[in-house]
């Protein structure tokens, strides 16, 4: 079955064609990095308007790349849950139009579920059950994946998401946007032990996360250096901050895996592209006899291929939407 996926939950306008939930025939992503750098982050109203400008071109490019037309589409899956309301509305409106005009099934998809399926696209043999860490600019959560489309929430962030903390610290340090890749690159030149930043909630009995205290600690360390007219070792600050985030993410995930008795974990979302996070996960999991799975780098950030794959799985369960499909900007993942 050929599914057209559409993703417009935040700042990427994306369309993709995926066959049978596993073979990516095309994946087109138009970014808004020019606007993000200009404004220092996502401006919801501007992002939604850019989606409106780009959505038709992006869908057509995905079709052309795959050598298909809308007449070949057998279903259309779209992100309808979790994201910026104006942005979601653009994608859902486009998906409804295609569903109605071509008389094909419409499937609304939760954005987080899409990220989970990014790993399924990269690793068709991904075992279940397993523990999944979804970590991005807007989300940091641990999920127990019992089977396809069956989840239990184990922990979530109580304040900033990890990716959001990366962006805010990068902005404070005068670095470029988005902050994650910039800090990752700068950290390779720094000393990870130069600053002993806190590891928030790492010993907490819960599997929840909190990064606001770490962010404050980094800012205070920077201000103390400035007050004393000392040199500002930005690479050391970046490396020490990143190491604290990585320690928390890996530590909590390992606890979740132990609690659930699983031998596999998956890591997904934009921050899963971080090189140090991948390195520490691989080293830690190898010592514990646990398999760890990451998406291909092209599938870490928001993309429509993961939405098409998740939509296909939902449709196999008999779950389809109708033309009354509405957007839900902030709704928990259910499964």
TILUM-890275 format. One record per residue (C-alpha): residue number from 0; residue in one letter; x, y, z. Coordinates in nm, 3 decimals. Example, Ala and Ser with C-alpha at 12.3 -4.5 7.8 and 13.67 -1.06 7.14 Angstrom:
2
0	A	1.230	-0.450	0.780;
1	S	1.367	-0.106	0.714;
//
This chain:
335
0	X	0.000	0.000	0.000;
1	X	0.131	0.342	-0.097;
2	X	0.085	0.605	0.176;
3	X	0.146	0.976	0.138;
4	X	0.273	1.126	0.464;
5	X	0.243	1.495	0.552;
6	X	0.420	1.662	0.846;
7	X	0.382	2.031	0.942;
8	X	0.376	2.021	1.322;
9	X	0.648	2.282	1.375;
10	X	0.898	2.436	1.132;
11	X	0.961	2.163	0.874;
12	X	0.725	2.126	0.578;
13	X	0.756	1.763	0.474;
14	X	0.592	1.508	0.246;
15	X	0.693	1.150	0.178;
16	X	0.577	0.837	-0.001;
17	X	0.618	0.510	0.189;
18	X	0.519	0.166	0.063;
19	X	0.372	-0.086	0.309;
20	X	0.496	0.113	0.605;
21	X	0.862	0.030	0.545;
22	X	0.999	0.131	0.203;
23	X	1.067	0.504	0.163;
24	X	1.016	0.599	-0.201;
25	X	1.067	0.969	-0.140;
26	X	1.111	1.209	0.151;
27	X	1.104	1.584	0.094;
28	X	1.172	1.835	0.372;
29	X	1.170	2.212	0.341;
30	X	1.330	2.379	0.642;
31	X	1.282	2.728	0.779;
32	X	1.637	2.775	0.904;
33	X	1.662	3.117	0.742;
34	X	1.368	3.239	0.950;
35	X	1.476	3.053	1.263;
36	X	1.818	3.216	1.263;
37	X	1.666	3.557	1.196;
38	X	1.426	3.538	1.489;
39	X	1.629	3.310	1.717;
40	X	1.368	3.035	1.718;
41	X	1.028	2.933	1.586;
42	X	0.764	3.206	1.552;
43	X	0.435	3.008	1.525;
44	X	0.247	3.255	1.305;
45	X	0.537	3.294	1.061;
46	X	0.598	2.918	1.056;
47	X	0.233	2.848	0.970;
48	X	0.240	3.102	0.685;
49	X	0.556	2.946	0.543;
50	X	0.388	2.602	0.553;
51	X	0.101	2.747	0.350;
52	X	0.346	2.875	0.090;
53	X	0.543	2.550	0.067;
54	X	0.302	2.262	0.121;
55	X	0.189	2.223	-0.242;
56	X	0.543	2.235	-0.380;
57	X	0.670	1.988	-0.121;
58	X	0.396	1.735	-0.193;
59	X	0.456	1.764	-0.567;
60	X	0.830	1.715	-0.523;
61	X	0.771	1.402	-0.315;
62	X	0.547	1.265	-0.591;
63	X	0.791	1.355	-0.867;
64	X	1.088	1.203	-0.684;
65	X	0.900	0.874	-0.644;
66	X	0.774	0.884	-1.002;
67	X	0.413	0.881	-0.881;
68	X	0.102	1.096	-0.906;
69	X	-0.185	1.156	-0.666;
70	X	-0.379	0.889	-0.854;
71	X	-0.131	0.631	-0.721;
72	X	-0.188	0.724	-0.356;
73	X	-0.385	0.467	-0.156;
74	X	-0.398	0.654	0.176;
75	X	-0.282	0.983	0.327;
76	X	-0.142	1.015	0.680;
77	X	-0.092	1.351	0.846;
78	X	0.030	1.483	1.179;
79	X	-0.283	1.603	1.357;
80	X	-0.178	1.572	1.721;
81	X	0.098	1.747	1.918;
82	X	0.246	2.060	1.765;
83	X	0.175	2.424	1.688;
84	X	-0.193	2.468	1.610;
85	X	-0.153	2.691	1.305;
86	X	0.114	2.466	1.159;
87	X	-0.089	2.149	1.216;
88	X	-0.392	2.304	1.047;
89	X	-0.199	2.357	0.722;
90	X	-0.100	1.992	0.693;
91	X	-0.441	1.859	0.794;
92	X	-0.617	2.083	0.542;
93	X	-0.391	1.956	0.264;
94	X	-0.442	1.593	0.368;
95	X	-0.820	1.634	0.381;
96	X	-0.822	1.784	0.032;
97	X	-0.628	1.490	-0.110;
98	X	-0.835	1.234	0.081;
99	X	-1.161	1.385	-0.043;
100	X	-1.060	1.444	-0.402;
101	X	-0.899	1.103	-0.449;
102	X	-1.137	0.911	-0.221;
103	X	-0.860	0.749	-0.019;
104	X	-0.845	0.685	0.358;
105	X	-0.727	0.964	0.587;
106	X	-0.528	0.884	0.901;
107	X	-0.447	1.140	1.172;
108	X	-0.116	1.064	1.345;
109	X	0.033	1.172	1.677;
110	X	0.367	1.344	1.621;
111	X	0.544	1.143	1.895;
112	X	0.421	0.817	1.747;
113	X	0.578	0.926	1.421;
114	X	0.916	0.959	1.592;
115	X	0.878	0.609	1.733;
116	X	0.824	0.475	1.382;
117	X	1.134	0.655	1.255;
118	X	1.330	0.379	1.424;
119	X	1.102	0.116	1.274;
120	X	1.183	0.252	0.928;
121	X	1.556	0.242	1.005;
122	X	1.544	-0.098	1.178;
123	X	1.261	-0.324	1.054;
124	X	1.375	-0.589	1.305;
125	X	1.343	-0.352	1.604;
126	X	1.228	-0.586	1.883;
127	X	0.924	-0.541	2.102;
128	X	0.879	-0.486	2.382;
129	X	1.145	-0.219	2.433;
130	X	1.195	0.117	2.601;
131	X	1.194	0.425	2.380;
132	X	1.348	0.761	2.466;
133	X	1.198	1.039	2.253;
134	X	1.407	1.351	2.289;
135	X	1.374	1.667	2.083;
136	X	1.324	2.042	2.105;
137	X	0.970	2.003	2.231;
138	X	0.966	1.663	2.399;
139	X	1.164	1.447	2.638;
140	X	0.984	1.131	2.740;
141	X	1.035	0.765	2.813;
142	X	0.787	0.513	2.674;
143	X	0.744	0.141	2.716;
144	X	0.666	0.009	2.367;
145	X	0.475	-0.312	2.420;
146	X	0.394	-0.357	2.052;
147	X	0.320	-0.145	1.746;
148	X	0.087	0.136	1.860;
149	X	0.081	0.010	2.220;
150	X	0.259	0.239	2.467;
151	X	0.290	0.319	2.834;
152	X	0.428	0.656	2.939;
153	X	0.706	0.606	3.195;
154	X	0.838	0.959	3.236;
155	X	0.833	1.304	3.080;
156	X	0.991	1.643	3.127;
157	X	0.856	1.868	3.401;
158	X	0.987	2.186	3.236;
159	X	1.224	2.234	2.942;
160	X	1.273	1.955	2.694;
161	X	1.636	1.859	2.639;
162	X	1.646	2.008	2.290;
163	X	1.490	2.327	2.420;
164	X	1.762	2.350	2.685;
165	X	2.027	2.311	2.412;
166	X	1.870	2.595	2.213;
167	X	1.840	2.827	2.514;
168	X	2.197	2.771	2.632;
169	X	2.330	2.819	2.279;
170	X	2.141	3.146	2.250;
171	X	2.269	3.265	2.587;
172	X	2.627	3.183	2.486;
173	X	2.584	3.377	2.161;
174	X	2.594	3.066	1.942;
175	X	2.395	2.994	1.627;
176	X	2.050	2.835	1.602;
177	X	1.952	2.555	1.629;
178	X	2.161	2.504	1.938;
179	X	2.187	2.125	1.946;
180	X	2.416	2.072	1.645;
181	X	2.622	2.381	1.733;
182	X	2.687	2.270	2.091;
183	X	2.756	1.915	1.973;
184	X	3.024	2.041	1.736;
185	X	3.176	2.291	1.982;
186	X	3.185	2.030	2.258;
187	X	3.437	1.822	2.068;
188	X	3.692	2.095	2.136;
189	X	3.609	2.124	2.507;
190	X	3.672	1.948	2.838;
191	X	3.362	1.759	2.953;
192	X	3.484	1.772	3.314;
193	X	3.574	2.141	3.325;
194	X	3.248	2.232	3.502;
195	X	3.065	2.009	3.747;
196	X	2.712	2.094	3.642;
197	X	2.421	1.919	3.820;
198	X	2.244	1.614	3.684;
199	X	1.881	1.709	3.770;
200	X	1.658	1.431	3.907;
201	X	1.909	1.161	3.814;
202	X	1.857	0.998	4.155;
203	X	1.485	1.064	4.169;
204	X	1.258	0.764	4.215;
205	X	1.057	0.878	3.914;
206	X	1.157	0.859	3.549;
207	X	1.066	1.222	3.487;
208	X	1.314	1.484	3.365;
209	X	1.394	1.844	3.453;
210	X	1.650	2.064	3.281;
211	X	1.565	2.414	3.409;
212	X	1.802	2.385	3.707;
213	X	2.087	2.272	3.484;
214	X	2.020	2.563	3.251;
215	X	2.034	2.806	3.544;
216	X	2.360	2.654	3.665;
217	X	2.522	2.701	3.324;
218	X	2.406	3.061	3.304;
219	X	2.538	3.136	3.654;
220	X	2.877	2.982	3.571;
221	X	2.898	3.202	3.263;
222	X	2.803	3.517	3.457;
223	X	3.058	3.441	3.730;
224	X	3.332	3.422	3.467;
225	X	3.222	3.756	3.325;
226	X	3.204	3.920	3.672;
227	X	3.561	3.813	3.744;
228	X	3.686	3.925	3.402;
229	X	3.803	3.571	3.338;
230	X	3.834	3.407	2.999;
231	X	3.514	3.247	2.872;
232	X	3.591	2.886	2.780;
233	X	3.282	2.838	2.563;
234	X	3.391	2.494	2.442;
235	X	3.437	2.372	2.800;
236	X	3.101	2.514	2.907;
237	X	2.929	2.354	2.608;
238	X	3.099	2.018	2.662;
239	X	3.023	2.012	3.036;
240	X	2.660	2.111	2.978;
241	X	2.614	1.849	2.709;
242	X	2.770	1.581	2.928;
243	X	2.523	1.659	3.207;
244	X	2.227	1.626	2.969;
245	X	2.361	1.302	2.824;
246	X	2.423	1.152	3.169;
247	X	2.062	1.220	3.268;
248	X	1.911	1.088	2.945;
249	X	2.119	0.770	2.944;
250	X	2.086	0.711	3.318;
251	X	1.707	0.739	3.320;
252	X	1.672	0.521	3.011;
253	X	1.886	0.247	3.162;
254	X	1.674	0.255	3.478;
255	X	1.359	0.223	3.270;
256	X	1.505	-0.071	3.078;
257	X	1.598	-0.241	3.404;
258	X	1.257	-0.175	3.558;
259	X	1.079	-0.321	3.258;
260	X	1.321	-0.608	3.206;
261	X	1.384	-0.533	2.837;
262	X	1.699	-0.603	2.640;
263	X	1.652	-0.328	2.381;
264	X	1.610	0.049	2.384;
265	X	1.545	0.293	2.103;
266	X	1.634	0.662	2.095;
267	X	1.453	0.896	1.860;
268	X	1.380	1.264	1.795;
269	X	1.608	1.549	1.690;
270	X	1.848	1.516	1.984;
271	X	1.906	1.149	1.895;
272	X	2.142	1.282	1.626;
273	X	2.377	1.413	1.895;
274	X	2.711	1.235	1.854;
275	X	2.800	1.225	2.224;
276	X	2.456	1.089	2.317;
277	X	2.497	0.810	2.066;
278	X	2.847	0.730	2.187;
279	X	2.752	0.707	2.555;
280	X	2.439	0.504	2.482;
281	X	2.636	0.256	2.273;
282	X	2.909	0.221	2.536;
283	X	2.665	0.187	2.827;
284	X	2.432	-0.056	2.650;
285	X	2.722	-0.274	2.539;
286	X	2.836	-0.310	2.901;
287	X	2.484	-0.408	3.008;
288	X	2.408	-0.645	2.721;
289	X	2.135	-0.420	2.582;
290	X	2.079	-0.345	2.215;
291	X	2.035	0.024	2.130;
292	X	1.873	0.156	1.813;
293	X	1.890	0.503	1.657;
294	X	1.713	0.626	1.344;
295	X	1.912	0.713	1.036;
296	X	2.024	1.075	1.069;
297	X	1.780	1.181	0.796;
298	X	1.493	1.050	1.010;
299	X	1.593	1.208	1.343;
300	X	1.432	1.545	1.283;
301	X	1.067	1.596	1.186;
302	X	0.984	1.420	0.860;
303	X	0.680	1.286	0.678;
304	X	0.818	0.936	0.618;
305	X	0.776	0.851	0.986;
306	X	0.419	0.985	0.975;
307	X	0.336	0.767	0.675;
308	X	0.478	0.460	0.852;
309	X	0.281	0.530	1.170;
310	X	-0.033	0.596	0.967;
311	X	0.004	0.266	0.786;
312	X	0.032	0.082	1.119;
313	X	-0.279	0.255	1.254;
314	X	-0.472	0.173	0.938;
315	X	-0.377	-0.194	0.970;
316	X	-0.549	-0.181	1.309;
317	X	-0.862	-0.045	1.142;
318	X	-0.813	0.308	1.269;
319	X	-0.894	0.574	1.011;
320	X	-1.015	0.933	1.038;
321	X	-1.284	1.116	0.846;
322	X	-1.313	1.466	0.705;
323	X	-1.407	1.596	1.050;
324	X	-1.048	1.534	1.162;
325	X	-0.934	1.825	1.374;
326	X	-0.598	1.916	1.523;
327	X	-0.503	1.860	1.887;
328	X	-0.195	2.073	1.968;
329	X	-0.136	1.924	2.313;
330	X	-0.269	1.575	2.370;
331	X	-0.096	1.274	2.527;
332	X	0.011	0.978	2.316;
333	X	-0.235	0.696	2.358;
334	X	-0.181	0.336	2.269;
//
